[in-house]
Amino acid sequence: MLKLYGQYRSRAFRVAWLCKEANIPYEHHNVTINVEGATAKAPWYAALNPNQRVPTIDDDGVVMWESAAINLYLAEKYKCPLWPKDIAGKARMLQWTFYIANDIEQPMITVMRHRNMLPPEQRNAKLADDAEQQLTPRMQVMEDYLAKNRNFDGDAWGMADFMVASVTYSMWINKFALLGKFPKFKVWLDASVSRPAAQEARKLRE
Ligand SMILES: N[C@@H](CCC(=O)N[C@@H](CS)C(=O)NCC(=O)O)C(=O)O
């Protein structure tokens, strides 16, 4: 059976959500991070993932890390209903996957860390402002796309949408103020995190 390593309050959540969308049974191993004695730093875990970060999977001997890569692999292997039906759908999925990973995720995390997550004395307002400035036109690209398309995958919510939502979920859970500037994206994100599979996965974090 598929094994998923990583506490749910981490990027392991993205993999749990995909497993719910694709109905993939899995065994969860609660590898912890950022705490004293974090399991992610244990030698047995480093042997699976040399980055000592989460998530990692072991799918009957296929061991891999990197949440986006894991989700693309699992969705294809387990015939997730969201998987693209044609090459144009695959193009949309890949485009949005790389855009989110390369252009959105890093500044998003910087904003979150320096506005919400770090203890107040460790926050750096300048870093947050700079990241927000970088993020704003990039979010506008998504807002403009959603002004012309119902979803990132077109009419139906598909794998392109999953790849965007599974990362930008963090904006939703952290009540990202910037979302207020992008109403179409916010409506789309609210709908994405309200899907039954997303709700099931969200319960795991509680
Ligand atoms: N690009 C990697 C990033 C993995 C990552 O940074 N995971 C965080 C949790 S969300 C982690 O393990 N942090 C603990 C650490 O860096 O020590 C992915 O998407 O899987």
The ligand as an ORCA input file, in Angstrom:
! r2SCAN-3c Opt
* xyz 0 1
  N       9.648     21.635     -2.614
  C       9.373     20.708     -1.536
  C       9.421     21.482     -0.234
  C       9.306     20.587      0.980
  C       9.313     21.387      2.267
  O       9.962     22.451      2.382
  N       8.579     20.908      3.275
  C       8.531     21.578      4.547
  C       7.149     21.390      5.177
  S       5.853     22.147      4.294
  C       9.523     20.951      5.512
  O       9.708     19.748      5.502
  N      10.127     21.774      6.376
  C      11.004     21.328      7.406
  C      12.422     21.702      7.196
  O      12.737     22.393      6.207
  O      13.238     21.319      8.037
  C       8.002     20.049     -1.773
  O       7.148     20.673     -2.414
  O       7.802     18.903     -1.349
*
